[in-house]
Amino acid sequence: MYIVTVIPLSRGINKENLTYFTVNNIPLGTVVSVQIRNKEVNAIVINKESLSSAKEAVKASNFKLKKVVAEKGPFILSSEFFCATLKAKDYFATTTGATLFSLLPNIFLNNCHKIKNVRKEISEKQIISGTKNEKLVLMASDEDRIDFYKKLIRQNLAHKEGTLICVPTGGDAKIFKESVDKGIEEFFYIFENENTSKKYLQKIESAMKDDHRSIFVVTPAHFYLASLIPNIKTIVIEKESSNIYKSQVRPFLDIRVFAEILVNESRQVIIFGDRILRAETISKVESKEFFEVLPISYRTKSTIKKELVNVKESWQKRKKFFAISTELTELVKKTIESKKKIFIFCLRKGLSGVVVCNDCKTPIECEKCKASVALYGATQSGKILLCNKCGNRKFAKESPLCKICQSWNLVSLGIGIDKVEGELSALFPKVKIARFDGETVRSAKEAEKITSEFYSKDISICLGTEMAFYYLKERVDYSAIASIDSLFSMPNFRASEKALRILLETENLAREQMLIQTKNVDDSSITAWHSGNLSEFYKNDLSDRKTFGYPPFTTIAKVTLETKNGQYEKEKLFGIFSDHKPIFILSSSKKGKTLLQMIIKIPKTAWCQSDPFIVDKTILSKLTSLPPSYTTEIDPENMM
């Protein structure tokens, strides 16, 4: 009988490793199934010893050992992958098991014992004599990037070397393959939503046989293939600014960061590509951590007409709030009369983003969680006040009086997709409108159906939130932005960068003309888009981030806790992190609890002192010592 130590592959377990017993002599590195809280969980064996030698320790333990449920097979990923995982788990202040759980999909863990390991580990001699890993960037138009990737892939094929391209979504994977695979279709493998073990294993087996002449197009869930498949020389993170690369659930892993850590270990080449790179990436180019594949051009290539409408002036002249300006009405009218097509972007779902008291200006709060409510379009029973935080909904006609001044004079502010659709339907009642948002599209099939109908049928207008960008890939005649202003009021240092990305995505869908309605005509993102010069935007954005202590000049750690005693927990956290000047935010949460958020800004030199990804143990120990009820996120997308 043997005592084994395992790393549990689960994000909900705060312990680095656990101990079990087994009657089998299980090799180190084996994937096994163990029971945790009456649930079977995958785990990796990292240590074992015979029961006879561990008898005293077992007797002294204050818990009963459980038996290993099943032995699945060897952990066949490379040692470089495991080393990168150990660095990543420190960087994201989590456990090895939670990191692996985030990196490896269940379909791999459940079938890894059936995959033949044909990888050759890199020897120390090869690492010393081998070429140093390269970290490159490619900021160019979609067309120019595709041209570069075509040449890169064929060059690697000629040298019998593999290429892995990671894209945000399955739709992006299919479009990428169709753009570059002419004449080399048989070498392509797409890994996205792998549903059946049989098809998955067939694809893996085929790829393993032909590893030196393969191109892999994968979504973030299958990035591990960069270490599983032998002879992958080049890794591409395409559309690197997409927030899909950052996990929205614990442990909040960022595939872009993990990819950078991995190539440090594996000596592979990595390329971060996009139409507009993140400010963090541009900063690394300026500091010579990353290098340009092609010289970065900060001027956008655009031949379309750009029209900027200051709606604030229009509202003042007409003394009325509206979602569709005279200029946008004329553009839609021209689209319909000439039988062309237009895409109109809307930042928000619903009719409006917030409902306020028109007398005292207090936002109307959700009765359950106290978050601000939004107004949504009419149902058979009337308009709905919906809380996007907890999902609580109430008919607008049942809306309570203002809790501050008891006024019934409530108004909705902001422009949502429902409001835009309502005004367009009133202006053009006979025109059919296609629509992309979370309320109307529930699955990829529904999205593909709407896309097909918009492009192929007699539909002139398509409205969409950011979701539309993942499905609308063919250009239309015109594009417009109904409103983007609420983005600038968010407590997010990335707001202007996100706005610029939305502007360029919307522009990229138009062949002839783009129009934007805004009251923030002087914002840096809108100025950069209108002029086509991004140089000043990046310069000012990085300067502001340095002044106010935001990434890439600091590492931000956000700690969140839902509690009944917010003030007590705040004082406890302050006692631990007082050296780091924490900022605390307390707000109402569900069921009468308090949502406590702590923000600490750690200088880069303090977070990672000797190596970009070797974390200072003093700060790390404070973060990892917090109980599981606390959620820790490193470099969050949003501060609140």
C-alpha positions in Angstrom: 0.0 0.0 0.0 1.2 3.5 -0.8 0.6 7.1 0.4 0.4 9.5 -2.5 0.5 13.3 -2.6 -1.6 14.9 -5.4 -2.3 18.3 -6.9 -6.1 18.6 -7.2 -7.1 20.1 -10.5 -9.9 22.3 -9.3 -10.3 26.1 -8.8 -12.4 25.7 -5.7 -9.7 24.1 -3.5 -7.4 26.4 -1.6 -4.8 23.8 -0.7 -1.7 23.2 -2.9 -1.8 19.4 -2.5 -3.7 16.6 -0.7 -2.9 13.1 0.5 -4.6 9.8 -0.4 -3.7 6.1 -0.2 -3.7 3.5 -3.0 -2.8 -0.2 -3.3 -1.1 0.4 -6.7 2.4 1.6 -7.3 1.3 4.7 -9.3 4.2 6.4 -11.2 4.8 10.1 -10.4 3.1 12.4 -12.9 0.1 10.2 -13.3 -3.4 11.7 -13.6 -5.8 10.1 -11.1 -9.3 10.6 -10.0 -9.8 11.4 -6.3 -12.8 12.3 -4.1 -13.1 15.8 -2.6 -16.3 16.8 -0.9 -18.2 13.9 -2.3 -17.2 14.9 -5.8 -14.7 13.2 -8.1 -11.9 15.5 -9.2 -8.9 14.9 -11.4 -5.5 15.2 -9.8 -1.8 14.7 -10.6 0.5 12.5 -8.4 3.6 14.4 -7.4 4.9 12.2 -4.5 4.5 8.7 -3.1 5.9 6.6 -0.3 5.1 3.2 1.1 2.7 3.0 4.0 5.4 1.3 6.2 7.7 4.3 5.9 4.9 6.8 6.4 3.1 4.9 9.2 4.0 7.3 12.0 2.8 10.4 10.0 -0.4 8.6 9.1 -1.1 7.8 12.8 -0.4 11.3 13.9 -2.7 12.9 11.3 -6.1 14.2 12.5 -8.0 13.1 9.4 -9.0 9.9 7.7 -7.1 9.1 4.4 -9.3 8.5 1.4 -8.5 6.0 -1.4 -7.6 7.1 -4.9 -10.7 6.4 -7.0 -9.1 5.6 -10.3 -5.8 5.8 -12.2 -6.2 7.6 -15.6 -2.8 7.8 -17.2 0.4 9.8 -17.4 0.5 13.6 -17.5 1.9 13.9 -21.0 2.5 17.6 -21.3 6.1 18.8 -21.3 8.2 19.7 -18.3 8.4 23.3 -19.7 4.6 23.5 -19.5 4.7 22.4 -15.9 7.4 24.9 -15.0 5.4 27.6 -16.7 2.4 26.6 -14.6 4.3 26.9 -11.4 5.4 30.4 -12.3 1.9 31.3 -13.4 0.2 30.1 -10.2 2.4 32.5 -8.3 1.9 35.4 -10.7 -1.9 35.0 -10.4 -1.7 34.3 -6.6 -3.5 31.0 -6.8 -2.7 27.2 -6.6 -1.1 24.9 -9.1 -4.3 22.8 -9.3 -6.5 25.9 -10.0 -4.0 27.0 -12.7 -4.0 23.6 -14.4 -7.8 23.4 -14.1 -8.0 26.7 -16.0 -5.5 25.6 -18.7 -6.7 22.1 -19.3 -10.2 21.2 -20.5 -12.0 18.1 -19.2 -11.9 16.5 -22.6 -8.1 16.4 -22.4 -7.9 15.3 -18.7 -10.5 12.5 -19.3 -8.6 11.2 -22.4 -4.9 12.0 -21.7 -4.2 8.4 -20.8 -5.2 7.4 -24.4 -2.9 9.8 -26.1 0.6 8.5 -27.0 3.3 10.7 -25.7 5.7 11.4 -28.6 7.2 14.6 -27.2 11.0 14.8 -26.7 11.9 16.8 -23.7 14.4 19.7 -24.3 17.7 18.8 -22.7 19.8 21.3 -20.7 22.4 21.2 -23.4 19.9 22.1 -26.0 18.5 25.0 -24.0 22.0 26.4 -23.5 23.0 26.1 -27.2 19.5 26.7 -28.7 18.2 29.9 -30.1 16.9 32.3 -27.5 13.1 32.6 -27.5 11.8 35.6 -29.5 8.8 37.7 -28.4 7.4 39.7 -31.4 4.5 41.9 -32.1 2.5 42.6 -35.3 0.3 45.6 -35.4 -1.3 45.9 -38.8 -4.6 45.8 -40.7 -6.4 42.5 -40.9 -5.3 42.1 -44.5 -1.6 42.8 -43.8 -1.6 40.4 -40.9 -3.2 37.6 -42.9 -0.6 38.1 -45.7 2.2 37.8 -43.1 0.7 34.7 -41.5 0.4 33.0 -45.0 4.1 33.5 -45.5 5.0 32.5 -42.0 3.0 29.2 -42.1 4.4 28.2 -45.5 7.9 29.0 -44.4 7.5 26.8 -41.3 6.0 24.0 -43.4 9.1 24.2 -45.7 11.3 23.7 -42.6 9.1 20.9 -41.3 8.1 23.0 -38.3 4.6 23.4 -36.7 2.7 26.6 -36.1 0.0 27.2 -33.5 -2.4 30.2 -33.9 -4.6 31.0 -30.9 -7.7 33.0 -31.6 -10.5 34.2 -29.3 -13.5 32.2 -30.6 -14.5 29.2 -32.7 -15.8 31.6 -35.3 -12.5 33.4 -35.5 -10.8 30.0 -35.9 -12.9 29.0 -39.0 -12.5 32.4 -40.6 -8.7 32.4 -40.0 -8.4 28.9 -41.6 -10.4 30.0 -44.6 -8.2 33.0 -45.1 -4.9 31.3 -45.1 -5.3 27.6 -46.0 -5.5 27.7 -49.8 -3.4 24.8 -51.1 -2.4 23.5 -47.7 -5.8 22.5 -46.3 -4.7 19.0 -45.3 -2.2 20.4 -42.8 -4.8 22.3 -40.7 -6.3 21.3 -37.4 -9.0 23.4 -35.6 -9.6 22.8 -31.9 -12.5 24.7 -30.4 -15.6 23.2 -28.7 -14.6 19.5 -28.8 -17.7 17.7 -27.7 -17.0 14.0 -28.2 -13.9 12.0 -27.0 -13.9 9.9 -30.2 -13.5 12.9 -32.6 -11.1 14.6 -30.2 -8.8 11.6 -30.0 -8.9 11.0 -33.8 -7.8 14.6 -34.4 -5.1 14.4 -31.8 -3.8 11.1 -33.2 -3.7 12.4 -36.7 -1.9 15.6 -35.6 0.7 13.5 -33.7 1.5 11.4 -36.8 2.0 14.6 -38.8 3.4 16.9 -36.2 6.2 18.4 -38.3 3.8 19.6 -41.0 0.8 20.8 -39.1 -0.9 24.1 -38.4 -3.1 24.3 -35.3 -5.8 27.0 -35.0 -7.1 26.9 -31.4 -9.2 28.8 -29.0 -7.8 29.6 -25.5 -9.2 26.4 -24.0 -6.8 24.4 -26.2 -3.7 26.5 -25.8 -2.0 23.5 -24.0 -1.5 22.0 -27.5 1.5 24.3 -27.8 3.3 22.0 -25.4 1.6 18.7 -26.3 2.4 18.7 -30.0 6.1 18.2 -30.9 7.9 20.6 -33.1 5.7 23.6 -32.6 8.1 26.4 -33.4 5.9 29.5 -33.6 3.0 30.5 -31.4 0.7 33.3 -32.5 -1.7 35.1 -30.2 -4.0 36.7 -32.7 -6.4 39.5 -31.8 -4.4 39.8 -28.6 -6.4 42.7 -27.3 -9.5 40.6 -26.9 -10.7 40.3 -23.3 -11.7 36.6 -24.0 -8.0 35.7 -23.3 -8.6 36.8 -19.6 -10.7 34.3 -17.7 -13.7 35.8 -15.9 -13.8 33.2 -13.2 -11.3 32.2 -10.5 -8.3 32.0 -10.8 -8.7 34.8 -13.5 -5.9 33.4 -15.6 -4.7 35.4 -18.6 -3.6 33.1 -21.5 -1.5 36.0 -22.9 0.6 36.1 -19.8 0.8 32.3 -19.6 2.0 32.1 -23.2 4.8 34.6 -22.5 5.9 32.6 -19.4 5.8 29.3 -21.5 8.0 30.6 -24.3 10.6 31.7 -21.7 10.8 28.0 -20.7 10.3 26.3 -24.1 12.4 28.6 -26.3 9.6 29.0 -28.8 8.8 32.1 -30.9 5.7 34.0 -30.0 3.9 36.7 -31.9 1.2 39.0 -30.5 -0.9 40.3 -33.4 -3.8 42.7 -33.7 -5.2 45.7 -35.5 -4.6 47.7 -32.3 -2.3 46.3 -29.6 -2.9 46.8 -25.9 -1.0 49.7 -24.2 0.7 47.0 -22.1 2.1 45.4 -25.2 3.2 48.7 -26.8 5.0 49.5 -23.5 7.0 46.3 -23.8 8.0 47.2 -27.4 9.3 50.6 -26.1 11.2 48.9 -23.3 12.7 46.3 -25.8 11.1 43.3 -24.2 9.1 42.7 -27.4 10.3 43.4 -30.9 8.4 44.3 -34.1 7.9 41.7 -36.9 7.2 44.6 -39.2 7.6 48.3 -38.3 4.6 49.5 -36.4 2.5 52.1 -38.3 0.5 54.2 -35.9 -1.6 55.5 -38.8 -4.7 53.6 -39.7 -5.3 52.7 -43.3 -8.8 54.1 -44.1 -10.4 55.2 -47.3 -13.9 55.6 -46.0 -15.7 58.8 -45.1 -15.8 59.6 -41.4 -18.6 61.7 -39.9 -18.6 62.9 -36.3 -21.9 64.1 -34.8 -21.9 66.2 -31.6 -25.3 65.1 -30.2 -24.9 67.4 -27.2 -25.3 70.4 -29.4 -28.2 68.7 -31.2 -30.0 67.9 -27.9 -29.6 71.6 -26.9 -30.9 72.9 -30.2 -33.9 70.6 -30.3 -34.4 70.7 -26.5 -35.1 67.0 -26.6 -33.2 63.8 -25.9 -33.1 61.3 -28.8 -31.1 58.2 -29.8 -31.1 58.8 -33.5 -29.7 62.1 -34.8 -30.8 63.9 -38.0 -27.5 62.8 -39.6 -27.9 59.2 -38.7 -31.6 59.2 -39.9 -30.4 60.5 -43.3 -27.7 57.9 -43.5 -30.2 55.1 -42.7 -32.7 56.6 -45.2 -30.0 56.6 -47.9 -29.2 53.0 -47.1 -32.8 51.9 -47.5 -33.4 53.8 -50.7 -30.2 52.5 -52.4 -30.9 49.0 -51.1 -27.6 48.9 -49.3 -26.8 47.7 -45.7 -25.8 49.4 -42.5 -24.5 48.2 -39.1 -25.2 50.3 -36.1 -23.3 49.6 -32.9 -25.0 50.1 -29.4 -22.9 49.8 -26.3 -25.7 48.8 -24.0 -28.6 46.3 -23.8 -32.1 47.6 -22.9 -33.7 50.9 -23.4 -31.3 52.9 -21.2 -28.4 52.2 -18.9 -29.8 53.8 -15.7 -33.0 55.1 -14.2 -32.8 58.2 -11.9 -35.0 60.5 -10.0 -35.5 63.7 -12.1 -35.8 65.8 -8.9 -32.9 64.8 -6.7 -30.9 62.9 -9.4 -30.6 59.7 -7.3 -30.3 56.4 -9.3 -33.1 53.9 -8.7 -31.6 50.8 -7.0 -32.4 47.1 -7.1 -34.5 46.1 -4.2 -32.5 42.9 -3.6 -28.8 43.9 -4.2 -28.9 47.7 -4.3 -27.2 47.9 -7.7 -28.6 50.5 -10.2 -31.3 49.1 -12.5 -31.7 49.5 -16.2 -34.8 49.9 -18.3 -35.7 47.3 -20.9 -38.1 47.2 -23.7 -41.8 46.5 -23.5 -43.2 43.0 -23.0 -46.9 42.2 -23.2 -47.2 43.5 -19.6 -45.2 46.6 -20.1 -41.6 47.9 -19.7 -39.2 46.1 -17.3 -36.7 47.4 -14.7 -33.9 44.8 -14.7 -30.9 44.5 -12.5 -28.0 43.3 -14.6 -26.1 42.3 -11.4 -28.5 39.8 -9.7 -31.2 39.4 -12.4 -34.1 40.8 -10.4 -36.8 42.2 -12.6 -39.9 44.3 -12.0 -42.5 46.0 -14.2 -41.8 49.7 -14.6 -45.4 50.6 -13.8 -44.8 49.0 -10.4 -41.7 51.1 -9.8 -41.5 52.6 -6.3 -41.1 56.2 -5.5 -37.6 57.7 -5.1 -36.4 56.6 -1.6 -34.6 59.9 -1.0 -37.2 62.5 -1.9 -40.3 60.3 -2.5 -40.7 61.8 -6.0 -42.6 59.8 -8.7 -40.7 61.9 -11.4 -38.3 59.1 -12.6 -36.5 59.3 -16.0 -34.3 56.9 -17.9 -30.8 58.0 -19.0 -28.5 56.7 -21.6 -29.0 55.0 -25.0 -29.6 51.2 -25.1 -30.2 49.0 -28.1 -34.0 48.8 -27.3 -34.2 52.6 -27.5 -32.3 52.7 -30.8 -34.5 50.0 -32.3 -37.6 51.7 -31.1 -36.8 55.0 -32.7 -35.7 53.3 -36.0 -38.9 51.3 -36.1 -40.9 54.6 -35.6 -39.0 56.3 -38.4 -39.0 53.4 -40.8 -42.0 51.2 -39.8 -41.8 48.9 -42.8 -38.1 48.1 -42.5 -37.0 44.8 -41.0 -34.1 45.1 -38.5 -31.6 42.4 -37.5 -30.3 42.5 -34.0 -27.3 41.1 -32.0 -27.3 41.3 -28.2 -27.5 39.0 -25.2 -31.3 39.3 -25.0 -32.0 38.2 -28.6 -29.1 35.8 -29.3 -28.7 32.8 -26.9 -26.5 30.5 -28.9 -24.0 30.4 -31.7 -26.6 28.8 -34.1 -29.0 31.7 -33.5 -26.1 34.2 -34.2 -25.1 32.4 -37.4 -28.8 32.4 -38.5 -29.1 36.1 -38.0 -25.8 36.7 -39.7 -26.8 34.7 -42.8 -30.2 36.4 -43.0 -28.7 39.9 -42.7 -26.1 39.3 -45.5 -28.3 37.2 -47.9 -31.9 38.6 -47.4 -33.5 42.0 -47.9 -32.5 43.4 -44.5 -30.9 46.8 -44.6 -30.3 47.5 -40.9 -28.4 45.4 -38.3 -28.1 46.6 -34.7 -25.6 45.0 -32.4 -23.6 45.2 -29.2 -19.9 43.9 -29.0 -21.3 40.4 -29.6 -21.9 41.3 -33.2 -18.1 41.8 -33.9 -17.6 38.0 -33.4 -20.0 37.1 -36.2 -20.2 39.9 -38.7 -17.0 39.4 -40.8 -18.1 40.6 -44.2 -18.1 44.3 -44.8 -21.3 46.3 -45.4 -21.8 49.7 -47.1 -22.1 51.8 -43.9 -21.5 51.6 -40.2 -22.4 53.8 -37.3 -22.2 54.1 -33.5 -25.4 55.2 -31.8 -23.7 55.9 -28.5 -20.4 55.0 -26.7 -20.5 57.8 -24.1 -21.4 55.6 -21.0 -18.0 53.8 -21.5 -16.2 57.0 -20.4 -18.0 57.2 -17.1 -16.9 53.8 -16.0 -14.1 53.4 -13.3 -11.9 51.7 -15.8 -8.4 53.0 -16.8 -8.8 50.9 -20.0 -12.0 52.8 -21.1 -10.5 54.9 -23.8 -8.5 52.0 -25.2 -11.7 49.9 -25.3 -13.5 52.8 -27.0 -10.8 53.1 -29.7 -11.0 49.4 -30.3 -14.8 49.6 -30.8 -14.4 52.5 -33.1 -11.9 50.7 -35.3 -13.9 47.4 -35.3 -17.0 49.4 -36.4 -15.0 51.2 -39.0 -13.6 48.0 -40.3 -17.1 46.8 -41.1 -17.8 49.7 -43.5 -16.9 50.0 -47.1 -18.0 53.6 -47.8 -18.8 55.6 -44.6 -18.9 55.5 -40.8 -20.8 57.9 -38.5 -20.5 58.3 -34.8 -22.8 60.1 -32.4 -21.2 61.3 -29.2 -21.1 64.2 -26.7 -17.4 63.4 -25.9 -16.0 64.7 -29.2 -12.7 65.7 -27.5 -11.9 62.3 -25.9 -8.5 61.0 -27.0 -9.9 57.8 -28.5 -12.4 59.7 -30.7 -9.7 62.2 -31.7 -7.3 59.3 -32.6 -10.0 57.5 -34.6 -11.0 60.7 -36.5 -7.5 61.7 -37.4 -6.3 58.1 -38.1 -3.1 58.8 -36.0 -2.7 56.5 -32.9 0.7 57.7 -31.9 -0.5 60.5 -29.6 -3.2 58.3 -28.1 -0.6 55.7 -27.0 1.8 58.3 -25.8 -0.8 60.1 -23.6 -2.5 56.9 -22.4 0.8 55.4 -21.2 1.8 58.7 -19.6 -1.5 58.9 -17.7 -1.1 55.3 -16.5 2.4 56.0 -15.2 1.2 59.1 -13.4 -1.7 57.4 -11.7 0.0 54.1 -11.1 -1.8 51.7 -13.5 -0.5 48.7 -15.5 2.0 48.2 -17.1 3.8 50.3 -14.5 2.2 48.6 -11.5 0.5 45.3 -10.8 -3.0 45.7 -9.4 -4.4 43.1 -7.0 -8.1 43.2 -6.4 -9.5 41.3 -3.3 -13.2 40.8 -3.1 -15.4 39.5 -0.3 -19.1 39.3 0.3 -19.8 39.6 4.0 -22.3 40.6 6.6 -19.6 42.6 8.5 -17.9 44.8 6.0 -16.3 47.2 8.4 -14.7 44.4 10.5 -13.3 42.7 7.4 -12.0 46.0 6.1 -10.0 46.6 9.3 -8.7 43.0 9.2 -7.5 43.4 5.6 -6.0 46.8 6.4 -3.9 45.2 9.1 -2.4 42.8 6.6 -1.9 45.1 3.7 -1.3 48.5 5.3 2.2 48.7 3.9 0.7 48.7 0.4 -1.7 51.6 0.9 -4.9 49.7 0.1 -8.0 51.4 -1.3 -11.4 50.0 0.0 -14.8 50.1 -1.7 -17.9 49.0 0.2 -21.2 48.5 -1.6 -24.5 46.7 -1.1 -24.7 43.1 -2.3 -27.3 40.3 -2.5 -29.3 39.3 0.6 -28.4 42.4 2.5 -24.7 41.6 2.6 -21.8 44.0 1.9 -19.5 43.7 -1.1 -16.0 44.6 0.1 -13.4 45.3 -2.5 -9.7 46.1 -1.8 -7.4 47.5 -4.4 -3.6 47.5 -4.0 -1.1 48.9 -6.5 2.2 47.1 -6.4 5.2 48.6 -8.4 6.4 46.2 -11.0 9.9 46.1 -9.4 8.3 45.1 -6.1 5.9 42.4 -7.5 8.6 40.7 -9.8 12.1 41.7 -8.6 14.6 39.6 -10.5 12.5 38.1 -13.3 9.3 39.3 -15.0 7.4 36.3 -13.7 9.1 35.3 -10.4 6.9 36.9 -7.8 8.0 38.5 -4.5 7.2 35.8 -1.8 6.4 38.3 0.9 3.5 39.9 -1.0 2.4 36.6 -2.5 2.2 34.9 1.0 -0.2 37.7 2.2 -2.5 37.2 -0.8 -2.5 33.4 -0.7 -3.0 33.3 3.1 -6.5 34.7 2.7 -9.4 32.2 3.2 -11.2 30.7 0.2 -14.1 33.1 0.8 -11.9 35.9 -0.5 -11.4 36.2 -4.3 -8.1 37.5 -5.5 -7.6 38.8 -9.1 -4.3 40.1 -10.5 -4.6 42.9 -13.1 -8.4 42.9 -13.3 -10.2 44.2 -16.4 -12.3 46.5 -14.2 -11.4 48.2 -10.9 -15.0 47.8 -9.6 
